[in-house]
Amino acid sequence: MMQQKILGKTDLHTTVLGLGGGGFSRLGTGQNKGDANAQQVVRAALDAGVNHIDSAEAYGTEEAIGNALRDGERSRLILSTKLSYQSVGRLKTPAEVRASMEGSLRRLQTDYVDIYHVHGVKAGDYTLIVEHILPILQRMREEGKLRFIGITESFSTDTDHQTLRLAIQDDYWDVVMAGFNLLNLSARDMLFQTTLAKGIGMQCIFAVRQALVSLDRLQGYLQRQVDGQGVDRRVLQAIPLLRELLDSGQCDSLTEVAYRFCAHEPGAGCVLSGTGSVEHLRQNIADIQKPPLPDDFLKRYEPLFAGITALSGQ
């Protein structure tokens, strides 16, 4: 049985891996594989014991997820989705927020979602979200349309967690969604210490992105960040360390290293994994359930990325 964690002070017992409906693949729909394939991926996740599925109205995968669920499964699942808070460059009105929520419920074929996030909030919009969007979500929670209120950062452009550093100081958010991976450890100090202390649930994103698919791709990514973005050259020392780990036979692939790194981080909560392939999903599930990475590797690897916040792996 897959390891489970409790998301903060919620009563949600989540499997360590959750199926993400976004990212590059969007359950395969981003690669034109169609809804039938997306439903197969969802079914494979559920059949493997995954109990946490995440989507968003912006992803276009809510309907496939809803169609994949069978009678009696909803009560055993954690369904998470997200509100796109802007419409044509402005904040959505209360009526539009409610319409977004109703649309998500209809597509997911459910009466409620367990977690409803405000999606990809920019730091400059945070106060407006609290003043104008949050009260609507609180009312919909009272109506039973959602159980817990969350907020997500846009990690690809907010790699130093400006939005969530604001959010975790407040007591409005039951769950947050943050980027954390082998290349950016900053959430450990900037977010996890506070979320753990306050009991805020964490959904971890960006565990694996394009730069973490292979050593060759990672080396090219890091070199570009050093040459073009001024990232400290010490990060290039990660390549021989990772190659040594893989050559030792203690890990079979770079993606396995990446998933194991996140899965055993105390503050990471549920690690979301996106894919459009049943075979790839099964491999990710197998990888994330393996033991922690060797201590001697981590002691040499982690200092290379200490204090570096510019990387996402995207």
C-alpha positions in Angstrom: 0.0 0.0 0.0 1.3 3.4 -0.9 2.6 5.6 2.0 0.1 8.3 3.1 0.6 11.7 4.8 -1.9 14.0 6.4 -2.1 17.4 4.8 -1.4 19.8 7.6 -4.3 20.3 10.0 -6.8 19.0 7.4 -8.2 15.5 7.9 -7.0 14.6 4.4 -4.9 11.4 4.3 -3.1 11.7 0.9 -0.9 9.2 -0.9 2.6 10.5 -1.1 2.1 10.8 -4.9 -0.8 12.6 -6.4 -1.8 12.6 -10.0 -1.5 16.1 -11.5 -3.7 17.1 -14.4 -1.6 20.0 -15.5 2.1 20.4 -16.5 3.4 19.7 -19.9 1.4 16.6 -20.5 -2.0 17.5 -19.0 -2.8 13.7 -18.8 -1.7 13.5 -22.4 -4.1 16.0 -23.8 -1.2 18.5 -24.2 0.3 16.0 -26.6 -3.0 15.5 -28.5 -3.6 12.0 -27.0 -7.2 12.7 -26.3 -9.6 12.3 -23.4 -9.8 8.5 -23.7 -6.1 8.2 -23.0 -6.4 10.8 -20.1 -9.1 8.6 -18.6 -6.9 5.6 -18.8 -4.1 7.4 -17.0 -6.6 8.4 -14.2 -7.9 4.8 -13.9 -4.4 3.4 -13.8 -3.5 5.8 -10.9 -6.6 4.9 -9.0 -6.1 1.2 -9.6 -2.5 1.6 -8.3 -3.8 3.1 -5.0 -3.3 6.8 -5.7 -6.1 8.7 -3.9 -5.2 12.3 -4.7 -6.0 13.9 -8.1 -5.4 17.6 -8.9 -6.6 19.7 -11.8 -7.7 23.2 -12.6 -10.2 24.9 -14.8 -7.3 26.2 -16.9 -6.0 22.7 -17.7 -8.9 21.3 -19.6 -8.6 17.9 -17.8 -11.4 18.2 -15.2 -13.9 16.5 -17.5 -11.7 13.5 -18.3 -11.1 13.1 -14.5 -14.8 13.2 -13.8 -15.5 10.7 -16.6 -12.9 8.3 -15.2 -14.4 8.0 -11.7 -16.5 5.0 -10.9 -19.5 4.7 -8.6 -18.4 4.8 -4.9 -14.9 6.1 -5.6 -15.5 9.8 -4.9 -15.8 9.5 -1.1 -12.4 7.8 -1.0 -10.6 10.4 -3.1 -9.1 13.8 -2.5 -10.1 16.0 -5.5 -8.2 19.3 -5.8 -8.8 21.9 -8.5 -8.2 25.6 -9.1 -9.8 28.9 -9.9 -8.4 31.1 -12.6 -8.9 34.4 -10.8 -8.6 36.8 -13.7 -10.9 37.4 -16.7 -9.7 39.5 -19.6 -7.0 41.1 -17.4 -9.2 41.9 -14.5 -10.2 40.2 -11.3 -13.3 38.0 -11.6 -16.5 39.2 -10.1 -18.2 37.2 -7.4 -20.7 35.8 -9.9 -17.8 34.7 -12.2 -16.0 33.0 -9.3 -19.1 31.1 -8.5 -19.6 30.2 -12.1 -16.0 28.9 -12.3 -16.6 26.7 -9.2 -19.9 25.4 -10.6 -18.2 24.6 -13.9 -15.5 22.7 -12.2 -18.0 20.7 -10.1 -20.0 19.9 -13.2 -17.0 18.7 -15.2 -15.7 16.7 -12.2 -19.1 15.2 -11.7 -19.1 15.9 -8.0 -21.0 18.0 -5.5 -17.8 19.3 -3.8 -14.1 19.4 -4.1 -11.8 18.7 -1.2 -9.4 21.6 -2.0 -10.1 24.6 -4.1 -7.1 26.8 -4.9 -6.7 30.3 -6.2 -4.4 29.5 -9.1 -1.0 31.0 -9.9 -1.4 34.1 -7.8 1.1 36.9 -8.5 2.5 38.6 -5.4 1.2 42.0 -6.5 -2.3 40.5 -6.6 -2.3 38.9 -3.2 -4.0 41.7 -1.3 -6.8 41.9 -3.9 -7.3 38.1 -3.7 -7.7 38.3 0.1 -10.1 41.2 -0.1 -12.2 40.2 -3.1 -11.9 36.5 -3.9 -11.3 34.8 -0.5 -14.7 35.9 1.0 -16.5 34.2 -1.9 -14.6 31.0 -1.3 -15.4 31.1 2.4 -19.1 31.4 1.6 -18.9 28.5 -0.8 -17.2 26.5 1.9 -20.1 27.2 4.2 -22.4 26.0 1.4 -20.5 22.7 1.2 -19.1 23.2 -2.3 -15.5 22.9 -1.0 -13.8 21.6 2.1 -10.5 23.4 2.2 -9.2 26.7 0.7 -5.8 26.8 -1.0 -3.5 29.1 -3.0 -0.8 28.3 -5.5 2.2 30.1 -6.7 3.4 30.3 -10.4 6.7 28.7 -9.7 8.2 29.0 -13.2 8.2 32.8 -12.7 8.1 33.0 -8.9 11.1 30.8 -8.0 11.7 32.5 -4.7 8.1 32.1 -3.5 7.1 35.7 -3.2 3.4 34.9 -3.2 3.5 32.1 -0.8 5.8 33.9 1.6 3.0 36.4 2.0 0.2 33.8 2.1 1.7 31.6 4.9 1.9 34.6 7.2 -1.9 34.7 7.2 -4.3 32.1 8.6 -6.7 32.0 5.6 -5.1 29.1 3.7 -5.6 25.4 4.6 -3.4 24.2 1.8 -0.7 25.7 -0.5 1.0 24.5 -3.6 4.7 25.2 -4.0 7.6 24.3 -6.2 10.4 22.2 -4.7 12.9 20.0 -6.5 16.6 19.0 -6.8 17.5 22.3 -8.3 15.6 24.7 -6.0 15.6 23.8 -2.3 14.5 27.3 -1.2 11.0 26.2 -0.1 12.7 24.3 2.7 13.7 27.5 4.5 11.3 30.0 3.0 8.1 27.9 3.4 8.2 24.5 5.0 9.4 25.7 8.4 6.3 27.8 8.6 3.8 25.5 7.0 4.8 22.6 9.2 4.6 24.8 12.3 1.2 26.2 11.4 -0.2 23.0 10.0 -0.7 24.3 6.5 -1.0 21.4 4.0 1.5 21.3 1.2 1.1 20.1 -2.4 4.6 19.9 -4.0 4.9 20.7 -7.7 7.9 20.7 -10.1 9.5 17.6 -8.6 10.3 16.7 -12.2 10.5 19.1 -15.1 12.2 19.0 -18.4 15.7 19.6 -17.0 15.4 16.6 -14.7 14.6 14.0 -17.4 18.2 13.1 -18.2 21.8 14.1 -17.2 22.5 15.5 -20.7 19.4 17.7 -20.5 20.2 18.8 -17.0 23.8 19.7 -17.9 22.6 21.8 -20.8 20.1 23.6 -18.6 22.5 24.3 -15.8 25.1 25.6 -18.2 22.6 28.0 -19.8 21.6 29.3 -16.3 25.3 29.9 -15.4 26.1 31.6 -18.7 22.9 33.6 -19.3 21.4 34.1 -15.8 24.5 34.4 -13.7 23.8 31.4 -11.5 26.8 30.3 -9.4 29.0 27.9 -11.3 29.1 25.5 -8.4 25.8 24.0 -9.6 27.7 22.4 -12.4 29.3 20.1 -9.9 25.9 18.4 -9.5 26.4 16.5 -12.8 29.4 14.3 -11.7 27.7 13.7 -8.3 24.5 12.6 -9.9 26.4 10.5 -12.5 28.3 8.8 -9.6 25.0 8.0 -7.9 23.5 6.5 -11.0 26.6 4.5 -11.8 26.6 3.1 -8.3 23.3 1.3 -9.0 21.5 3.0 -6.1 19.2 4.8 -8.5 18.1 3.8 -12.0 17.3 7.2 -13.4 17.5 10.9 -12.8 13.7 11.1 -12.5 13.9 8.5 -9.8 16.4 10.6 -7.9 14.2 13.6 -8.3 11.0 11.9 -7.0 12.8 10.2 -4.0 14.4 13.6 -3.1 10.9 15.2 -2.8 9.1 12.3 -1.3 11.2 12.1 1.8 11.3 15.9 2.4 9.3 16.4 5.7 7.6 19.6 4.4 6.8 18.5 0.9 3.5 16.7 1.7 1.9 15.3 -1.4 4.1 15.3 -4.5 2.1 15.8 -7.7 3.2 13.9 -10.7 1.9 14.7 -14.2 2.0 12.3 -17.2 0.1 11.3 -20.3 1.4 7.7 -20.2 0.2 4.8 -18.1 3.6 3.1 -18.3 5.3 6.4 -17.2 2.8 6.8 -14.4 3.5 3.3 -13.1 7.3 4.0 -13.2 6.8 7.2 -11.2 4.7 5.4 -8.6 7.4 2.8 -8.2 10.2 5.4 -8.0 8.5 7.6 -5.4 8.0 4.6 -3.0 11.7 3.8 -2.8 13.8 4.7 0.2 15.4 8.0 0.9 18.5 9.0 -1.1 21.9 8.1 0.4 23.0 10.5 3.2 26.5 10.7 1.8 25.1 11.9 -1.6 22.8 14.5 0.0 25.6 15.9 2.2 27.7 16.6 -0.9 24.9 17.6 -3.3 22.6 19.9 -1.3 25.3 22.6 -0.5 25.7 23.1 -4.3 22.2 24.7 -4.4 22.1 26.4 -1.0 20.9 30.0 -1.4 20.1 29.6 -5.1 16.5 30.6 -5.9 16.6 31.3 -9.6 16.1 27.7 -10.9 12.9 25.9 -11.6 14.0 23.1 -14.0 11.3 24.3 -16.5 
